[in-house]
């Protein structure tokens, strides 16, 4: 078995998902820190994000391997194509989860107590597209959990700013992953899985509402954290980027959907800068 097969199984060739998982962690760390956040803490969460996103992709691909084989965009994934067996993928999954658990132990009891409850979300999310039109909601609950964990890593507990970061992040995911899901809507109809792309159709207003609620959640996070005006100024730029996404995406063009989806990595960086400046540095 080639190493490249395992790397593709972990989606290390597609790092966008790693950043989307990592940003809420780093936002919370930056917002909770008095001054610049410790580089070692950012590094440990970075490693943890790579491990957990890779583990999540394996869980997802094991659950969806038969569906993926029937979708043009995913049929060449290692499990869907038979390049990697379920047993091999499961072994790699165990190794990744063990490594992630080791990182969590290094971060202390507060982080452990908030990180472990995310595992049921990681395991159950891949099955939600079979059960509900809102799988993007469950992805949001999963991908933004790091906002709670990151805050706990700095403060030893979870405060209201972390809660509002988390809620805003959930709506952020509802927006960007609905756009992402439009890439596969034709195939999803054929194979019988559900998504907000199918439920809402080409409803830009719904995506715009998700993004408006995102910014509202993050405004409340900054307000409850006592952030400086610099934080809120950066949020204005974040809102403008959301407007650009909503107005320019072509929901019937997979290339456009992917480009807009990937732009959220830059948006996450902009938000991180705002969190770094939140104490007026």
C-alpha positions as CSV (number, residue, x, y, z in Angstrom):
1,X,0.0,0.0,0.0
2,X,1.4,3.4,-1.0
3,X,1.8,6.1,1.6
4,X,0.0,8.5,-0.8
5,X,-3.1,6.4,-0.5
6,X,-3.2,6.9,3.3
7,X,-2.4,10.6,2.9
8,X,-5.3,11.0,0.5
9,X,-7.6,9.0,2.9
10,X,-6.7,11.6,5.5
11,X,-7.3,14.4,3.0
12,X,-3.9,15.9,3.6
13,X,-3.9,16.8,0.0
14,X,-7.0,19.0,0.7
15,X,-6.1,21.2,3.7
16,X,-9.1,23.5,3.5
17,X,-11.0,21.3,6.0
18,X,-8.1,21.4,8.4
19,X,-8.2,25.2,8.5
20,X,-11.9,25.3,8.9
21,X,-11.6,23.0,11.9
22,X,-8.7,24.9,13.3
23,X,-9.8,28.5,13.1
24,X,-12.5,28.3,15.8
25,X,-9.9,26.9,18.2
26,X,-7.4,29.6,17.4
27,X,-10.1,32.3,17.6
28,X,-11.0,31.2,21.1
29,X,-7.4,31.0,22.2
30,X,-6.7,34.5,20.9
31,X,-9.8,36.0,22.3
32,X,-9.3,34.4,25.7
33,X,-5.6,35.3,26.0
34,X,-4.5,38.4,27.8
35,X,-2.0,39.6,25.2
36,X,-0.6,37.3,22.5
37,X,-1.6,33.6,22.8
38,X,1.2,31.1,23.7
39,X,2.7,29.8,20.4
40,X,3.0,26.3,22.0
41,X,-0.8,26.3,22.6
42,X,-1.5,27.3,19.0
43,X,0.9,24.6,17.8
44,X,-0.7,21.8,19.9
45,X,-4.1,22.8,18.6
46,X,-2.8,22.8,15.1
47,X,-1.5,19.3,15.4
48,X,-4.8,18.2,17.0
49,X,-6.8,19.7,14.2
50,X,-4.8,17.8,11.6
51,X,-5.3,14.5,13.6
52,X,-9.0,15.0,14.2
53,X,-9.9,16.2,10.8
54,X,-8.1,13.2,9.3
55,X,-9.9,10.9,11.7
56,X,-13.2,12.5,10.8
57,X,-12.5,12.1,7.1
58,X,-11.9,8.3,7.6
59,X,-15.1,7.9,9.7
60,X,-17.0,9.7,6.9
61,X,-15.4,7.7,4.1
62,X,-16.0,4.4,5.9
63,X,-19.7,5.3,6.3
64,X,-20.1,6.7,2.8
65,X,-17.9,4.5,0.7
66,X,-20.8,3.0,-1.3
67,X,-22.3,6.5,-1.9
68,X,-18.9,8.0,-2.8
69,X,-18.4,5.3,-5.4
70,X,-21.5,6.7,-7.2
71,X,-20.6,10.4,-7.1
72,X,-18.3,11.8,-9.8
73,X,-16.3,14.1,-7.3
74,X,-15.7,11.3,-4.8
75,X,-15.5,8.0,-6.7
76,X,-11.7,7.9,-6.7
77,X,-11.3,8.3,-2.9
78,X,-9.2,5.4,-1.6
79,X,-12.1,3.6,0.2
80,X,-14.6,4.2,-2.5
81,X,-12.3,2.9,-5.2
82,X,-11.1,-0.1,-3.2
83,X,-7.5,1.3,-3.0
84,X,-7.6,1.0,0.8
85,X,-9.6,-1.6,2.7
86,X,-12.0,-0.9,5.6
87,X,-9.7,-2.8,7.9
88,X,-6.7,-0.7,6.9
89,X,-8.7,2.5,7.3
90,X,-9.9,1.5,10.7
91,X,-6.4,0.8,11.9
92,X,-5.3,4.2,10.8
93,X,-8.3,5.7,12.5
94,X,-7.3,4.1,15.8
95,X,-3.8,5.5,15.5
96,X,-5.0,9.0,14.8
97,X,-7.5,9.0,17.7
98,X,-4.8,7.7,20.0
99,X,-2.4,10.5,19.0
100,X,-5.2,13.1,19.3
101,X,-5.9,11.8,22.8
102,X,-2.2,12.2,23.7
103,X,-2.3,15.8,22.6
104,X,-5.4,16.3,24.7
105,X,-3.7,14.9,27.8
106,X,-0.8,17.4,27.3
107,X,-3.4,20.3,27.3
108,X,-4.8,19.4,30.8
109,X,-8.0,18.2,32.4
110,X,-10.1,21.2,31.4
111,X,-9.4,20.6,27.8
112,X,-9.9,16.8,28.2
113,X,-13.3,17.3,29.8
114,X,-14.5,19.5,26.9
115,X,-12.8,17.6,24.0
116,X,-14.1,14.1,24.8
117,X,-17.8,15.1,24.4
118,X,-17.1,16.0,20.7
119,X,-16.4,12.4,19.8
120,X,-20.1,11.4,19.5
121,X,-20.5,14.3,17.0
122,X,-17.5,13.1,15.0
123,X,-18.9,9.6,14.8
124,X,-22.5,10.3,14.1
125,X,-22.2,13.2,11.6
126,X,-21.5,11.1,8.5
127,X,-24.9,9.4,9.0
128,X,-27.0,12.6,9.2
129,X,-27.3,13.0,5.4
130,X,-29.4,9.8,5.5
131,X,-31.7,11.1,8.3
132,X,-32.2,14.8,7.9
133,X,-32.1,17.6,5.4
134,X,-29.8,19.5,7.8
135,X,-26.5,17.5,7.9
136,X,-24.8,20.9,7.6
137,X,-26.1,21.8,11.1
138,X,-24.4,18.7,12.5
139,X,-21.2,19.5,10.7
140,X,-21.4,22.9,12.3
141,X,-21.9,21.5,15.8
142,X,-18.8,19.2,15.2
143,X,-16.4,21.6,13.4
144,X,-16.8,24.5,15.7
145,X,-16.5,22.6,19.0
146,X,-12.9,23.7,19.2
147,X,-14.1,27.2,20.2
148,X,-15.2,25.7,23.5
149,X,-12.1,23.6,23.9
150,X,-9.7,26.5,23.0
151,X,-11.3,28.8,25.5
152,X,-11.0,26.1,28.2
153,X,-7.4,25.6,27.3
154,X,-6.7,29.3,28.3
155,X,-9.2,30.0,31.0
156,X,-9.7,26.5,32.5
157,X,-13.5,26.8,31.9
158,X,-15.9,27.8,29.1
159,X,-17.2,31.4,29.2
160,X,-19.9,33.2,27.3
161,X,-17.5,34.6,24.6
162,X,-16.7,31.0,23.7
163,X,-20.4,30.0,23.5
164,X,-21.1,32.9,21.2
165,X,-18.1,32.0,19.0
166,X,-19.4,28.5,18.8
167,X,-22.9,29.6,17.9
168,X,-21.7,32.0,15.3
169,X,-19.4,29.3,13.9
170,X,-22.3,26.9,13.6
171,X,-24.1,29.4,11.3
172,X,-20.8,30.0,9.4
173,X,-20.7,26.3,8.6
174,X,-24.3,26.3,7.6
175,X,-23.4,28.9,5.1
176,X,-20.2,27.6,3.6
177,X,-21.2,23.9,3.7
178,X,-24.5,24.6,2.0
179,X,-22.5,26.3,-0.8
180,X,-20.2,23.3,-0.8
181,X,-23.1,20.8,-1.0
182,X,-24.3,22.4,-4.3
183,X,-21.4,20.7,-6.0
184,X,-23.0,17.3,-5.5
185,X,-26.7,18.0,-5.6
186,X,-27.3,16.2,-8.9
187,X,-25.6,13.1,-7.6
188,X,-27.3,13.4,-4.2
189,X,-30.8,13.3,-5.9
190,X,-29.9,10.1,-7.7
191,X,-28.4,8.2,-4.7
192,X,-31.0,9.5,-2.2
193,X,-29.0,11.5,0.3
194,X,-30.1,14.8,1.8
195,X,-28.6,18.2,2.2
196,X,-29.6,21.8,2.6
197,X,-28.5,22.4,-1.0
198,X,-31.5,20.2,-2.0
199,X,-33.8,21.4,0.7
200,X,-33.3,25.2,0.1
201,X,-32.5,25.1,-3.6
202,X,-30.8,28.2,-5.0
203,X,-32.0,30.3,-2.1
204,X,-29.3,33.0,-1.6
205,X,-31.4,34.7,1.1
206,X,-31.0,31.6,3.3
207,X,-27.3,31.6,2.9
208,X,-27.2,35.4,3.6
209,X,-29.3,34.8,6.8
210,X,-26.9,32.1,8.0
211,X,-24.0,34.6,7.5
212,X,-25.8,37.4,9.2
213,X,-26.4,35.2,12.2
214,X,-22.7,34.3,12.1
215,X,-21.6,37.9,12.4
216,X,-24.2,38.5,15.1
217,X,-22.8,35.6,17.2
218,X,-19.3,36.9,16.8
219,X,-20.3,40.4,17.7
220,X,-21.8,39.0,20.9
221,X,-18.6,37.0,21.5
222,X,-16.5,40.2,21.2
223,X,-18.9,42.2,23.4
224,X,-18.9,39.7,26.2
225,X,-15.1,39.4,26.0
226,X,-14.7,43.2,26.3
227,X,-13.0,43.4,22.9
228,X,-11.6,46.6,21.5
229,X,-13.0,48.5,18.5
230,X,-10.3,46.9,16.3
231,X,-12.1,43.6,16.7
232,X,-15.4,45.0,15.6
233,X,-13.7,46.8,12.7
234,X,-12.4,43.5,11.4
235,X,-15.9,42.1,11.7
236,X,-17.1,44.7,9.3
237,X,-14.6,43.3,6.7
238,X,-15.8,39.8,7.6
239,X,-19.4,40.8,6.9
240,X,-18.4,42.3,3.5
241,X,-16.7,39.1,2.6
242,X,-19.9,37.2,3.4
243,X,-21.8,39.6,1.2
244,X,-19.4,39.0,-1.6
245,X,-19.8,35.2,-1.2
246,X,-23.6,35.3,-1.2
247,X,-23.8,37.7,-4.2
248,X,-21.2,36.2,-6.4
249,X,-21.5,32.4,-6.0
250,X,-23.1,30.5,-8.9
251,X,-24.9,27.7,-7.1
252,X,-25.2,25.7,-10.4
253,X,-21.5,25.9,-11.1
254,X,-19.4,23.4,-9.0
255,X,-16.2,25.3,-9.8
256,X,-17.8,28.6,-8.4
257,X,-19.1,26.8,-5.3
258,X,-15.7,25.3,-4.6
259,X,-13.9,28.6,-5.0
260,X,-16.3,30.4,-2.7
261,X,-16.2,27.6,-0.2
262,X,-12.4,27.7,-0.1
263,X,-12.4,31.5,0.4
264,X,-13.6,30.9,4.0
265,X,-10.0,29.9,4.9
266,X,-9.0,33.6,4.2
267,X,-12.1,34.7,6.1
268,X,-11.0,32.6,9.1
269,X,-7.6,34.3,9.0
270,X,-9.3,37.7,9.0
271,X,-11.3,36.7,12.0
272,X,-8.2,35.4,13.8
273,X,-6.5,38.8,13.3
274,X,-9.5,40.4,14.8
275,X,-9.3,38.2,17.8
276,X,-5.6,38.9,18.2
277,X,-6.4,42.7,18.1
278,X,-9.3,42.3,20.5
279,X,-7.3,43.4,23.5
280,X,-6.1,46.5,21.6
281,X,-2.6,45.1,20.8
